[in-house]
């Protein structure tokens, strides 16, 4: 679907009014909503940074990481593509370092494969600009060079012939390439399990699964509650199919609910100011066949930079490897909209429709021909018959075109600085790579200063 025809979902939590306000019967210091890789990383950082405080994580699914976190390329990105001062670049650079450090410390399976970004002659300027930018990137906060020659992002600009020496199956039309030795792949499930283990074994951490947040309100002091002059948010949760749920007062709320991250802030905003969420469907294809016999690095084409450019929305249909050496291609980018209705606006505002994207998770062969055509631009020997649908992922998007940084939104229960809620929105690629750095940024740079000042 063309991006110009895509509708965003502007639903809000409890838009139907089903759940009435319920006074809290317990207090926690930190409540993290969402058990994807970013929510887990934030909860792990909180439980480590504030060991004597309580940190709860609630996840609506039975297990962690069942949405975007388990439907991606599992690539540890180097930090090449985005504006130098953006959170995406700075937290990817820092997160890559933290990711490799954690993998080594906890024996999490990974492999530093390196990556080639390959260019035809008319794309040469693109990889040259990436190279120039990478050479100038400042070191991210909390990371320092070991020596004068150290670069925050090591890269090399090589010729097409040199690229073919590394990967002989590349097209003879490839004129230049950017070599990124720091790119890798990781077992994302083992990574998330290590975070879960840290939280569970911490003094104040607790993981609660199969539990969804159904209502959020700013807390107003109630004499009858016995909670005194607490500040924070009243969060109602329902476990599995229960009719009624629990009500907690959390002093600090972290909304890391990924594809649903706009629902909580939208429930507090007037309709005219609600935040739309757009959904990018990415299909992956497994491949077995000719044209890849000697490949052992990741290979990315140049993102489309012509009239229909999508360089900030998708990195193109690239070749990735898993830890067993199997090849897959993807993701592509297909915009999906809520179903067409007689009254589309009513549908788009209804919270019950927030998961419409689930119907788009089934892989199909409808994208294979286009994917094959894209791949043969740089690997001409691959055969269409070797492609088969593998899996589909959905990316949370805040915009349909242009660059959108990771969004870190702050709201206060009293409207003026007390009772912090942090909403993390539009956390797509490089979200997995950046996850530990996002957690570090949220906890150390956003939450901790608020606690010190109070």
C-alpha positions as CSV (number, residue, x, y, z in Angstrom):
1,X,0.0,0.0,0.0
2,X,1.3,3.4,-0.9
3,X,2.3,5.5,2.1
4,X,0.1,8.4,1.1
5,X,-3.0,6.1,1.5
6,X,-2.0,4.7,4.9
7,X,-4.1,5.5,7.9
8,X,-2.6,5.7,11.4
9,X,-4.3,4.2,14.4
10,X,-5.1,6.9,17.0
11,X,-6.7,4.6,19.6
12,X,-6.5,5.2,23.3
13,X,-6.4,2.9,26.3
14,X,-9.8,2.3,27.8
15,X,-11.5,4.3,25.0
16,X,-14.7,2.3,25.5
17,X,-14.8,3.3,29.2
18,X,-15.3,-0.3,30.3
19,X,-12.8,0.0,33.2
20,X,-13.8,2.5,35.9
21,X,-11.4,4.1,38.2
22,X,-10.2,1.9,41.0
23,X,-8.3,3.1,44.0
24,X,-4.8,1.5,44.2
25,X,-4.2,-1.1,46.9
26,X,-0.4,-1.3,46.6
27,X,2.5,0.9,45.7
28,X,5.6,0.1,43.5
29,X,8.5,2.4,42.8
30,X,8.9,1.5,39.1
31,X,6.4,-0.2,36.7
32,X,7.5,-1.1,33.2
33,X,4.8,-1.8,30.7
34,X,6.0,-4.2,27.9
35,X,8.2,-7.2,28.0
36,X,10.0,-6.8,24.7
37,X,13.7,-6.4,24.6
38,X,13.6,-2.7,25.5
39,X,11.2,-3.1,28.4
40,X,13.3,-6.0,29.7
41,X,16.5,-3.9,29.4
42,X,14.9,-0.9,31.2
43,X,13.6,-3.2,34.0
44,X,17.0,-4.8,34.3
45,X,18.8,-1.5,34.5
46,X,16.3,-0.2,37.1
47,X,16.7,-3.2,39.3
48,X,20.4,-2.9,39.1
49,X,20.6,0.8,39.6
50,X,18.0,1.0,42.4
51,X,18.4,-2.4,44.2
52,X,16.4,-1.4,47.2
53,X,13.4,-0.2,45.2
54,X,10.6,-2.3,43.7
55,X,10.6,-2.8,39.9
56,X,7.7,-4.6,38.3
57,X,7.4,-5.4,34.6
58,X,4.0,-6.4,33.2
59,X,3.7,-8.1,29.8
60,X,0.4,-9.1,28.2
61,X,1.7,-12.2,26.5
62,X,2.7,-15.4,28.3
63,X,6.3,-14.9,27.4
64,X,8.8,-12.1,26.8
65,X,9.5,-10.7,23.4
66,X,6.5,-12.1,21.5
67,X,6.0,-9.2,19.1
68,X,8.7,-7.0,17.4
69,X,11.5,-8.4,19.5
70,X,11.2,-12.0,18.1
71,X,10.4,-11.0,14.5
72,X,13.4,-9.2,13.3
73,X,16.8,-9.9,11.7
74,X,18.7,-10.3,15.0
75,X,21.4,-8.0,13.6
76,X,23.8,-6.1,15.9
77,X,23.9,-2.9,13.9
78,X,27.1,-0.8,13.7
79,X,25.3,2.6,13.6
80,X,25.7,3.7,10.0
81,X,22.6,5.2,8.7
82,X,21.0,7.9,10.8
83,X,21.9,11.6,11.6
84,X,25.0,11.7,13.8
85,X,23.5,13.5,16.8
86,X,20.3,11.5,16.8
87,X,19.4,9.1,19.6
88,X,19.3,6.3,16.9
89,X,22.9,6.8,16.1
90,X,24.2,7.6,19.6
91,X,22.3,4.8,21.3
92,X,23.2,2.3,18.5
93,X,26.9,3.0,18.9
94,X,26.7,2.7,22.7
95,X,24.3,-0.2,22.5
96,X,26.5,-2.2,20.2
97,X,29.4,-1.9,22.7
98,X,27.1,-2.9,25.6
99,X,25.6,-5.8,23.6
100,X,28.9,-7.4,22.8
101,X,30.1,-6.8,26.3
102,X,27.0,-8.6,27.7
103,X,27.2,-11.4,25.2
104,X,30.8,-12.1,26.3
105,X,30.0,-11.9,30.0
106,X,27.0,-14.2,29.9
107,X,28.0,-16.5,27.0
108,X,25.1,-15.3,24.9
109,X,25.6,-16.8,21.4
110,X,26.6,-14.1,18.8
111,X,28.9,-13.8,15.8
112,X,30.7,-10.7,14.6
113,X,30.1,-11.3,10.9
114,X,30.7,-7.8,9.5
115,X,28.6,-6.3,6.8
116,X,29.0,-5.0,3.3
117,X,26.8,-2.2,2.0
118,X,27.1,-2.7,-1.7
119,X,26.6,0.0,-4.4
120,X,26.1,0.2,-8.1
121,X,27.9,3.1,-9.9
122,X,24.9,5.4,-9.6
123,X,24.9,4.7,-5.8
124,X,28.5,5.3,-5.2
125,X,27.9,8.7,-3.7
126,X,25.6,7.2,-1.1
127,X,28.3,4.8,0.3
128,X,30.9,7.5,0.1
129,X,28.7,9.8,2.2
130,X,28.1,7.0,4.7
131,X,31.9,6.5,4.9
132,X,32.5,10.2,5.4
133,X,29.9,10.4,8.1
134,X,31.1,7.3,9.9
135,X,34.7,8.7,10.0
136,X,33.4,11.9,11.8
137,X,31.0,10.3,14.3
138,X,31.6,11.4,17.8
139,X,32.0,8.9,20.6
140,X,28.7,8.3,22.3
141,X,28.2,9.3,26.0
142,X,29.9,6.9,28.4
143,X,32.1,5.4,25.7
144,X,35.6,6.5,25.2
145,X,38.4,5.6,22.6
146,X,41.2,3.3,23.8
147,X,43.7,5.1,21.6
148,X,44.1,8.1,19.4
149,X,43.3,6.1,16.2
150,X,40.2,4.5,17.6
151,X,37.0,5.4,15.8
152,X,33.5,5.2,17.2
153,X,32.4,3.4,14.0
154,X,35.3,1.6,12.1
155,X,34.5,1.4,8.4
156,X,36.4,1.0,5.1
157,X,35.4,2.1,1.6
158,X,36.4,-0.6,-0.9
159,X,36.1,-1.1,-4.6
160,X,33.7,-3.5,-6.3
161,X,36.6,-5.8,-7.1
162,X,37.6,-5.9,-3.4
163,X,34.0,-6.6,-2.4
164,X,34.0,-9.6,-4.8
165,X,37.2,-10.9,-3.2
166,X,35.3,-11.0,0.1
167,X,32.0,-12.3,-1.5
168,X,32.6,-13.8,-5.0
169,X,28.9,-14.2,-5.6
170,X,28.3,-10.4,-5.8
171,X,27.2,-8.9,-9.1
172,X,30.0,-7.7,-11.4
173,X,28.0,-4.5,-11.5
174,X,28.7,-3.7,-7.9
175,X,31.1,-0.7,-8.2
176,X,31.9,0.0,-4.5
177,X,31.1,-1.1,-1.0
178,X,31.3,0.0,2.6
179,X,32.8,-2.6,4.9
180,X,31.6,-2.5,8.5
181,X,33.5,-5.1,10.6
182,X,31.6,-4.3,13.8
183,X,28.2,-5.6,12.6
184,X,27.1,-8.9,13.9
185,X,24.2,-11.3,14.7
186,X,22.9,-12.4,18.1
187,X,20.6,-15.0,19.5
188,X,18.0,-12.5,20.6
189,X,16.0,-15.0,22.7
190,X,19.1,-16.0,24.7
191,X,19.8,-12.2,25.2
192,X,16.2,-11.6,26.5
193,X,16.4,-14.7,28.8
194,X,19.6,-13.2,30.3
195,X,17.7,-10.0,31.1
196,X,14.8,-11.9,32.5
197,X,17.1,-13.9,34.8
198,X,18.8,-10.7,36.1
199,X,15.4,-9.1,36.9
200,X,14.0,-12.3,38.6
201,X,17.1,-12.7,40.7
202,X,17.3,-9.1,41.8
203,X,16.1,-8.0,45.2
204,X,13.2,-5.8,44.0
205,X,12.5,-7.0,40.5
206,X,9.4,-9.0,39.5
207,X,8.1,-10.2,36.1
208,X,4.4,-10.5,35.6
209,X,3.2,-12.2,32.3
210,X,-0.2,-12.7,30.8
211,X,-1.2,-9.4,32.3
212,X,-2.4,-6.4,30.3
213,X,-2.7,-2.8,31.4
214,X,-6.3,-1.6,30.9
215,X,-6.4,1.9,32.4
216,X,-3.9,4.6,33.5
217,X,-4.8,7.7,35.6
218,X,-2.8,10.4,37.4
219,X,-3.0,9.7,41.1
220,X,-4.9,12.0,43.3
221,X,-4.3,11.7,47.0
222,X,-7.1,9.9,48.8
223,X,-7.4,10.1,52.6
224,X,-9.2,6.7,52.7
225,X,-6.4,4.9,50.8
226,X,-3.7,5.2,53.4
227,X,-1.2,6.2,50.8
228,X,-0.8,9.7,52.0
229,X,0.7,12.3,49.6
230,X,2.2,9.9,47.1
231,X,2.8,11.1,43.6
232,X,2.5,8.9,40.5
233,X,0.2,6.9,38.3
234,X,-2.7,4.5,39.1
235,X,-2.3,1.5,36.7
236,X,-5.0,-1.0,36.4
237,X,-4.1,-4.5,35.1
238,X,-6.1,-7.6,34.2
239,X,-4.5,-11.0,34.2
240,X,-5.6,-13.4,31.5
241,X,-9.4,-13.4,31.1
242,X,-10.4,-12.1,34.5
243,X,-13.3,-9.7,34.6
244,X,-11.7,-7.4,37.2
245,X,-8.1,-6.7,37.9
246,X,-5.7,-5.1,40.2
247,X,-4.8,-1.5,40.8
248,X,-1.3,-0.3,41.5
249,X,0.1,3.1,42.3
250,X,3.5,3.4,40.6
251,X,5.8,6.3,41.5
252,X,7.4,6.1,38.1
253,X,5.8,4.6,35.0
254,X,7.8,3.4,31.9
255,X,5.7,2.7,28.8
256,X,7.7,0.4,26.6
257,X,4.8,-1.3,24.9
258,X,6.1,-1.2,21.3
259,X,3.3,-1.5,18.8
260,X,0.8,-0.3,21.4
261,X,3.0,2.5,22.9
262,X,0.7,5.3,21.9
263,X,-2.4,3.9,23.7
264,X,-1.4,5.1,27.2
265,X,-0.5,8.7,26.3
266,X,-3.5,8.9,23.9
267,X,-5.7,8.1,26.9
268,X,-4.5,11.3,28.6
269,X,-4.5,13.5,25.5
270,X,-7.4,15.3,23.8
271,X,-8.5,13.6,20.6
272,X,-7.1,16.4,18.4
273,X,-3.6,15.9,20.0
274,X,-3.5,12.1,19.9
275,X,-0.4,10.3,18.5
276,X,-1.0,8.1,15.5
277,X,0.8,4.8,15.1
278,X,1.6,3.5,11.7
279,X,2.6,-0.1,11.0
280,X,5.3,-1.3,8.6
281,X,5.0,-5.0,7.6
282,X,8.3,-6.7,6.8
283,X,8.5,-10.1,5.2
284,X,11.4,-12.4,5.4
285,X,12.2,-15.2,3.0
286,X,14.4,-18.2,3.7
287,X,16.7,-19.2,0.8
288,X,18.3,-22.4,-0.3
289,X,19.7,-22.6,-3.8
290,X,22.5,-21.3,-6.1
291,X,24.2,-17.9,-5.9
292,X,25.2,-17.9,-2.2
293,X,27.6,-20.8,-1.9
294,X,30.4,-18.9,-0.3
295,X,28.7,-16.1,1.6
296,X,29.6,-15.6,5.2
297,X,29.0,-11.9,5.8
298,X,25.8,-9.8,5.9
299,X,25.1,-8.0,2.6
300,X,22.9,-4.9,2.4
301,X,22.0,-3.0,-0.7
302,X,21.9,0.8,-0.7
303,X,18.5,2.0,0.5
304,X,16.3,3.4,-2.3
305,X,17.3,7.1,-2.7
306,X,15.4,8.0,-5.8
307,X,11.9,9.6,-6.2
308,X,10.3,6.9,-4.0
309,X,13.1,7.0,-1.4
310,X,12.6,5.1,1.8
311,X,16.1,5.2,3.2
312,X,15.0,6.1,6.7
313,X,12.0,3.7,6.6
314,X,13.7,0.6,5.3
315,X,17.3,-0.5,4.7
316,X,16.3,-2.5,1.6
317,X,15.9,-6.3,1.2
318,X,19.2,-7.5,2.6
319,X,20.9,-10.8,3.2
320,X,21.3,-11.9,6.7
321,X,22.6,-15.1,8.3
322,X,21.5,-16.9,11.4
323,X,23.9,-18.5,13.9
324,X,23.6,-21.8,12.0
325,X,24.7,-20.1,8.8
326,X,21.4,-20.3,7.1
327,X,20.6,-17.5,4.7
328,X,17.5,-15.3,4.7
329,X,16.5,-12.2,2.8
330,X,14.4,-9.3,4.2
331,X,12.7,-7.5,5.4
332,X,10.9,-5.6,2.7
333,X,8.5,-2.8,3.6
334,X,4.8,-2.9,3.1
335,X,2.6,-0.3,4.8
336,X,-0.6,-1.8,6.4
337,X,-3.7,0.2,7.3
338,X,-6.6,-0.6,9.6
339,X,-9.4,-2.2,7.5
340,X,-11.5,0.2,5.4
341,X,-14.8,0.9,7.2
342,X,-17.8,3.1,6.5
343,X,-16.6,5.2,9.4
344,X,-12.9,4.8,9.4
345,X,-12.4,7.5,12.1
346,X,-14.5,5.5,14.5
347,X,-12.5,2.4,13.8
348,X,-9.2,4.1,14.2
349,X,-10.0,5.6,17.6
350,X,-11.3,2.3,19.0
351,X,-8.8,0.5,21.3
352,X,-10.3,-2.9,20.5
353,X,-8.8,-2.5,17.0
354,X,-5.3,-1.8,18.2
355,X,-4.1,-5.3,17.3
356,X,-5.5,-5.4,13.8
357,X,-1.9,-5.9,12.6
358,X,-2.0,-9.5,14.0
359,X,-4.0,-10.5,10.9
360,X,-1.0,-9.5,8.8
361,X,1.6,-11.8,10.5
362,X,1.0,-14.9,8.3
363,X,3.8,-15.2,5.7
364,X,2.8,-15.6,2.1
365,X,4.5,-16.0,-1.2
366,X,2.9,-12.7,-2.5
367,X,6.1,-10.8,-1.8
368,X,8.6,-13.3,-3.1
369,X,8.8,-12.1,-6.7
370,X,9.5,-8.5,-5.7
371,X,12.0,-9.7,-3.1
372,X,13.8,-11.9,-5.7
373,X,14.0,-9.0,-8.1
374,X,15.5,-6.7,-5.4
375,X,18.1,-9.3,-4.4
376,X,19.3,-10.1,-7.9
377,X,20.4,-6.5,-8.2
378,X,23.4,-7.5,-6.1
379,X,23.3,-11.3,-6.1
380,X,22.4,-12.3,-9.7
381,X,22.9,-16.0,-9.2
382,X,20.0,-16.6,-6.8
383,X,17.0,-18.4,-8.2
384,X,13.4,-17.6,-7.6
385,X,12.7,-21.2,-6.9
386,X,15.0,-21.1,-3.8
387,X,12.9,-18.5,-2.0
388,X,10.2,-19.5,0.4
389,X,8.2,-17.5,2.9
390,X,9.7,-17.5,6.4
391,X,8.2,-15.1,8.9
392,X,6.7,-11.6,9.1
393,X,7.5,-8.7,11.6
394,X,5.6,-5.5,12.2
395,X,7.5,-2.3,12.9
396,X,6.0,0.6,15.0
397,X,6.3,3.8,12.9
398,X,5.5,7.3,14.0
399,X,5.9,8.8,10.5
400,X,5.4,7.6,6.9
401,X,8.4,9.4,5.4
402,X,11.5,11.2,6.4
403,X,13.6,10.6,9.5
404,X,12.0,9.9,12.8
405,X,14.2,9.4,15.9
406,X,13.5,7.2,18.8
407,X,10.9,9.2,20.8
408,X,11.3,9.5,24.6
409,X,8.2,11.3,25.9
410,X,7.8,12.6,29.4
411,X,4.5,13.2,31.1
412,X,3.8,14.1,34.8
413,X,1.0,12.9,37.0
414,X,0.6,16.4,38.5
415,X,1.2,18.2,35.2
416,X,4.2,20.1,36.5
417,X,7.1,17.8,37.3
418,X,6.0,15.2,39.8
419,X,5.0,11.6,39.1
420,X,7.0,10.8,36.0
421,X,5.9,8.7,33.1
422,X,8.3,7.9,30.3
423,X,6.9,6.6,27.0
424,X,9.2,5.0,24.5
425,X,7.7,5.2,21.0
426,X,8.8,4.4,17.5
427,X,11.4,2.0,18.8
428,X,12.2,0.0,15.7
429,X,15.5,-0.8,14.1
430,X,18.1,-0.4,15.5
431,X,16.1,-1.1,18.7
432,X,17.5,-4.5,19.5
433,X,21.1,-3.2,19.2
434,X,20.3,-0.1,21.1
435,X,18.2,-1.7,23.9
436,X,20.8,-1.7,26.6
437,X,21.8,1.9,25.8
438,X,18.1,3.0,25.6
439,X,17.8,1.5,29.1
440,X,20.9,3.3,30.3
441,X,19.7,6.6,28.8
442,X,16.2,6.3,30.3
443,X,17.3,5.2,33.8
444,X,20.5,7.3,34.1
445,X,19.6,10.4,32.1
446,X,15.8,10.7,32.4
447,X,14.7,9.0,35.6
448,X,17.6,9.4,38.0
449,X,17.8,13.2,37.7
450,X,14.1,13.4,38.6
451,X,14.7,11.3,41.7
452,X,17.6,13.4,42.8
453,X,15.7,16.7,42.4
454,X,12.7,15.5,44.4
